[in-house]
């Protein structure tokens, strides 16, 4: 990948995966660790699939997906089971502590963290990485050089 394409892809992905701002907090960190420790690659792929299907509901994106209503229903059921397992069984104590310090807003943080992990895992696949970098062939290298070239003193 060209250097500027790498930069552009990294910025685009960082913006799309940026977590909600939060101060380092041991309760938040414990909930995030619990979610990470209690999910498998299969669980994280399910989350990625659910995100994809949710985005496919947008009218400008819907035409790119052949997912059926049954696919959406099944994925929603599977994600609900994962959610319930994490919140009420595997990480119940961490979620109780999180709710105590920050309410429902804080309870989003472990899910955002898990979503980041899921997306990173999916993007590491060679085919996905190739799709992400495919736009680089349309970049104007000279214009990018003009922006990023060292300026004389």
N, C-alpha and C positions, 0 to 999 in steps of 0.2 A: 504494500500500500504506500502511496506517495506520502511524504511527511505532512503536507497540508490536509490531505484526505484523512489521514489518521487523526489529526487535530480536530477536524470538522466532525468526524464520526464520534470521537470521544466527547466533544462538547454536546452534540445532539443526544447521545446516549446518557450522558451525565444529567442533562436537564430532564430527560424523560424518566430517569430513575432516582432523581434526588429525593432523599427522605425529608420528611417534615423536620424543621429545625427543632432540636431538643438539646437541652443541656445534658452533659454526662450525668447520668443518674443511675445508681445501682439497682433500683427497682425496675427501671426501663431496661437496663442491660440484662437483668436476670430474666425478664420476660422474653427478650429477643433471643437470648441463649437457649431458653427452654424451647422456643419454637424451632430454632435451628436444630437442636439436639433431638427433637421428637418428630422430625419429618425426614422422609426419604427423598431420593431423587424422583421417585414416582409421584410422591405428594407434591413436590415442587413443579413437576411437569403438569400435573393436574391444575395447579394454580395458574401456570402459564397458559394452559388451554382455556381456562375460564376467562382470563384477561382477554385473550384473543377473541373468544366468542362474544364477550361483552362489547369489545370495540367493533366487531363485525355487525353489531346492531345499528351503527351509525349509517345514515342513508348514503353518505359518500364512500363508505367502505363496504357496505353490504354486498355489492356486486362481485367482490373478490372472494367471497366465501361460499362454499357449497354446503355449509352446515345446515342441518335440518332442525325444526323445532324439537324433535326427539333428541338430537345431539345436545342442544341447549339444556333441555330438561335433565338428561342424564348427568351432564357435567355439573349442573346446579345441585343435584342430589348428592353427588360425590363430594363436591366442595362443602356442602352443608355438613356432611358427616365428618370431614376433616376439621372444619371449624368447631363443631361440637366436641370432638375428641380433644383438640388442643385446649379449648377454653374450659371445658367441664371435667376433663380427666387429667391429661398429661401435664397441663400448666395451670391448673385451677388455682393453686396457691399464689403463683406469680400474677395471675390476672386479678385476683382479689386485691392483692397489694397495689397493683397498678391502678385499679379503679378507686382505691382509697386515696391515692395521692393526686390523681389527675382526671378522674371521671372517664366518660366515654371517649373524650378526645385523646387521652393518653393511651387508651386501649387500642387505638389504631396503630400505634408505633410498632408493636411486634409484627403486625400484619404487613406493614410497609417494609419492614426489615426482611421478612420472609419473601415478599414480592421482589425485592431487590436481588436476593439470592437466587430465586427462581429465574429471573430474567437474565442474570449473569450466566447461570448454567446453560440456559437455552442459547444465549448468544455465543457461547464458546464452541458450539457445533460448527464445523467447517462450512456447511452450506449456509447457515444463518450469517456467519461472519462474511462470507462471500456476498450475500445479498446486501448487507450493511455497507460494505465497501464499494458496491457496484457504481455508485454515483461519482466516484473519483475520476472516472474517465471523461466526465463532462466539466470538470473544474478548469478554470483559466489560471494556469500556473503562474503566468507573468503578472497578473493582477494580485495574486496572493503574495508573490515575491515582493511586489511594491509595498504591500501593507506590512510585511514582516521583515523586510530587509533592515539590517542595522543602519541607523542614521549616523551620518558624520558629525563629529563634534565641532 
